[in-house]
């Protein structure tokens, strides 16, 4: 397997630094922290959070709703290539068991979260029920890093885990779009996003290739790449993002319709493969250009969202943690066994059934996407803060994973 980009290591480092600064700041001086997070950059702006019919662009909105769109675009790019390209990681029988296990890694946490919420009583259930998706997330970067620590870089379980994590994030994007609208739904605005995607694909992708048919020199495609580069796609992305905002769908997902329109490689090299940074297709070139800016965006995402006071720990915290630490391993084990043995789809060579338990523990690190979902599932206040604390404390899954690896006698394998 091609080595995974240092991107996941770098962005996880900056993200956790931002989160730690936020956590310390919010517990030392919460007033100044919240003033910083909700700093108004532009009143009566064309984009921003709605207040009394007027939009206000705050620092929090700029990071969470605008700049995080680039992070989700990179995740979508990996999913898109894994699904459509030759040797894509999410194609064929080899991806069947991880995808089934992914379903278990979502059903399990939801069942545990809502089941325990019912036990806490109807008042608690009503307060927390909208956050059912918070414990379904798996943080790609941190789960990958912990997976390498537990299994070793060459173990087939690491690839299985990476497939599961990226499929989990793909499902998370769908959940965000369907179940967590950012405002009153106005689906007609999605025609703007669709129109932008179709227009940029036809004019900047299909038409140059059509004009170049039979000409190996490809002058029109070359001119488009050299002279205009990513600019047509950036303009289309802005239009698509605005369409999502106006449609009431979370605008951080607004770049997703544009990703499939960008010229891409002929085959996949693996999820976040380091080899992809040397490819010359425009899609991988754009991902490489976004690498460092997205790392900085994720630092500010951690800074904007992880500032929770320790006094906020309450029932939602334990519900999120239980969903992740109990629901994830149990769901992944049950559905993984169903796929591998009942449906006879099998496991990767060199991977044992008991490894599914350890993979489930590693996948319980929710962090990035769990924080994001908590921020959109609940209004600002005690319940949101408590749910965010559960997402932050999901780092405990790293220790649980190491212990589970020892108990299950995992043998590390190097590349």
N, C-alpha and C positions, 0 to 999 in steps of 0.2 A: 504493500500500500504506500502511495506517495505520502511524504510527511505532511502533516497538517500545518497550516500557516502559523508563524509566530504571532499572527494577528490575535488568535484566541488567548495567547499568554499575555500579550501586551495590553489588550483592552481589558482583560480581567484584572490586571494589576492596577491600572488607572481607575477603573470602576470601583474597586474595593478601597482605594485611597480616598476617593471622593465620598464614598459611603461612611468611612471611618471619621473623616473630618466633619461630616454632617451630624453623625451620631454624637460626637463630642460637643460640637457647637450647640446642638439643640438641648443638650442636658446641662450646659454651662450657662447659656444665655438664650433661652428659647425665643424671647421677643425679637432680638436682633436677627436671629436665624430666620424666623417666619417673615420678618420685614424684608429681608434679602430675597427670599424665595419668591415672594409675591410683589416684588418691585415692579411698578408700572413703568413700562418703556414707552407706551404710545396709547393715549386715550382716543376713543372714537376711531380706531384703526380698522382697515378693511379685513384684517384677520385678528383673531384673539378670542378670549373667553367672553361669552355673552353676559351682560349685566344690564338689566332693565332695558333691553332692546338695543343696547350699544355694545360694541366690541372693544375690549381693552387688551392690548398686547402686554402681557406680563413676562417676566423672566422665566417663570415656571412653564407658561404656555410655549414660549419660544423653544425651550429645551424638549419638553415632553411631546408637544404636538407638531412642531415644525422640524427640528433637527433630528429627532429620533426616527423620523421617516427614512433617513439614510441608513440607519441601523437595520430597520425592518426590510429595506430594499436589498441589503446585502444578504440577509437571511433568506429572502424570497429568491434571490439569484441562485443560491446554492440549491434550494428546493427545486426550482425550475430546471436547472441543468441535470439534477439527479433524476428527474422524472422523464425528460424528453430526449436527452442525449444518449448516444451509443455508450454502453457500459455504465450508464447512470446508476448510482448507488441505490436508488429507490425503484428500480425497474426489475421485473421478472421475479422468479421464485426466491432468489437470494434475499430479497427485501420483504418477503411475505411474513416470516415469523417476527422480525423486528416491528413491522407495521401492526401486526395483531397485538404484540406486546405493548406497543404504544397506546392502543385502545384501552388495554387493561390499566396502563399507567395513568389514564384519565378517569376511567370509570371508578377505579378503586378509591382515589382521593375524594371524588365527588360523593361517593357513598358514605365514606367515613366522616367527611365534613358535615354533610347534612344529617346523617344519622346521629352523630354526637350532639349536633345543634338541637335536634328534637329532644334529646335527653336533658339538655339544659333548660328546657321549657319553651313554651310558645313565644314568650316575650323575646328571649334570646334568639330563637329561630327567625322570627320576623325581622330582627335587627341585622342578622348576618347572612340571611339566605341569598342575597344578591351577590355574595362573594364566593359562590360555589366554584367558580373557575380559578380562584387564586391558587389553590394547591395543585392544580393540574399541570402547571408549568415545570419545565426542566431547563435549567440554565446550561446552555451549550458549552460555554467556555469552562466554567468551574467543574461541571460534571466530567468533561473530557480530561481536565488536569488531574482530578481526583482518580478517575478511572485509570489513567496511566500510572499513578502512584500505587494503586491497588493491584492491577493486573500486569503492569509492565507494558511498554509501548508496542510490543509485538503480539500481544494476546488477541485472539479473534473477538473476545468480549468487548474490547475497546472500540472496534469498528461497529459492532452490534449496538453499543451504547451511543455512538455518534449518530448512527442512523435513527435510533429511537429518539434522540434529543432533537434532531432537525425535523423529524416528522411531528414530534410533539409541538415544536414551535409553529410549524405550518398549521396544525390544528388550532393552536392558540390564536393565530391571525384570523382564522375563520370565526372563532368564538368571539373575538373582539369586534369583528365587523357586524356579526349578526345579533349578539346579545347585549352589547354595551355601546349603544349609540351615544354620540357626544351631545346630541340635542334632538329637537323635534325632527322626525324623519321627513325628508323631501326628496324621495328617490329620483325624481326627474332630473336633479342636478348630476346624477351619475352619468347622464348622457354626455355631459361635458368631459368627464374622465374617459368614457368610451370613445368619444369623438377625437380627443387628443391622442389616445393610443392608436387608433386606426390611421389618423392623419400622419403621425410621425413614422409609423411602420411603412405606409405606402410611399411617402415622399422621401424618407431618409434611408430606408432599408430595401424595400421591394423594387421600387422604380430604378435605382442605380443598377441593381443586379439584373433587372430585366433589360435595360439598355446595353449592358455588358455581355449579354448572352452570346456565346460563341467567340468572344474575344478574351483570350487568356490574360491580356495586359490589364483588363478591368479598369479602364481610365475613369469612368464615372464613379465607381465605388471608391477608387483611390482618392479622387478629388474630394468626395464627400467626407472620407475619413481624415484626410490631411487638412482640408480647409475648414470644415465645420465641426469635425470631431464629435464631442458629446453635446454641443450646444442645442441642437434641435430637440434632443431627448430631455435636456434640462428645462427648456421652455414647455415641452409637453408635460413634464413632471409638475411644474408649477400649476398648470391648468388642471391637471388631474387632482392635485392636492386640494386646490380650491373647490373643485367639484365635490370631493369627499367632505370637506368642511361644511359646505352649504347643504349637502344631502343629509347631514346629521350623523354620518359615520365617522369614527375616530380618524382625524386627518393624518395621524402618524402612519396610517396604512395607505395613504394617497398615492404613493409611488408604485404600488404593486402592479397596477395595470400597464405601466410603462416598461417594466423589466422584461417581459417576453418579447417586446418589439425591438430590442437592441440586438444587433448582429452578435452571434455567439460562436464559440468553438464547435467543432464537429463531434467531439467526444468529451466525456467527463473524465477528470483525473482523480476524482474523489472529493468528498466534502471538505471545503477549506484547504485543498491541497496546495502545498507550497509551490508546486510546479506551475500552478495556474498564473502566478505573477509574471512568468516569462512568456506567456502566450500573447499573441498580437491581436486577437479579436477584441472588438470594442467593449464588449461586456466585461471581460476580465480586466481590460485596461482601466475601465471606470472603477471597478472594485479596488484595483490597486491604488488609484488616485484617492479613493475615499478612505483607505486604510487608516492613515494617521488622523484625519479630521474626525472620523467616527470614534477613534480612541478618546479624543478630547471631549467629544459629545457625551460619551459614556461616563467620563469623569464627572461632568456637570450633571448628568442624569443621577448618578449616585449622590452627588451633593444636594440636588433638588428634592430627592425623594426619600432618602434614608434618615433624615433628621427627625427621629422619633424619641420622645422622652421615655425612659425606662418605666416611669409610672404608668405608661399607657398599656402595659402588659395586662391582658384580661382574657375573657373567654374566646374572643376571635383569634387571639394569638395561639391558644392551645388547639383550637379547631384547625387552623392552617397547618400547624406543626404536625398534628395527628394525621391530617389528610396526606401530608407529604411523607412523614416518617413511617406511617403504618399503611396507608392506602396505596402508595406507590409500589413498595416491594411486594405486597400481597397481590395487587392487581397485575403487575408485570409477571409475577410467577405464575399465577393462574392462567392468564391469557397466553403467556409464553409456552406453557405446557400444552395448552389447547392447540396452539399452532404447530408446535414442534412434534408432538406425539399423537394427539387425537386426530388432527388433520394430516399428520405425517408429512409436514413441510420441512421438518428437520432443523437442526441448529448448525451453525458454522463448524467446520472441522476443527477439532481441538477444544471446543467449548462444551462444558458439562451443563446438565439441567440445573444443578445447584448454583451455578454461576448466575442464573437469572435472579436469585435472591440478592446477590451482591450488586448486580446491575441496578436492581430496584432501589437499593439503598443509595447508590451513587446518584441515580436520577432524581432522588428526593431533594437535591439542592435546587430550590426554585429561584431564589434571588432576583435576577434582572426582570424577567417577564412576570414573575409573581408580584414584584413591586409595582410594575406597570399596571397590571390588572387590578391590584388593590387600589391604586390611585384613581382608576376609572369606575370601579364597581361601587365605591362608597363616596359619599360626600365628605369633604374635609371635616374632621372631628375625631372623637375618641375611637369609634369603630374602625375608621380607616387607619388610624395610627396603630391600633392593636393588630390589625391584619398585616400592616407593613412590618411590624415587629416579628410576626410569625415568619414572614418571608426572609427577614434578616437572620433570624435564629435558625433557619433551615441549613445554615452552614454546619450545624451539628451533625448533619448527615455525612459529612466528610469523616468525622471520627467514627460514627456508626459503621461506615463503609469499610474503614480499615479494620475494625474489630470483626465485622462480618467476613471479611476476606481471610482473616486468620482462622476463624471458627470453621469456615468452609474449605480451608486448606487450599486456597488459591495459589498456584505456582506461577510466579512472575515469568513473563517471556519478553525478551528484548527483541529489537528489530533484527 
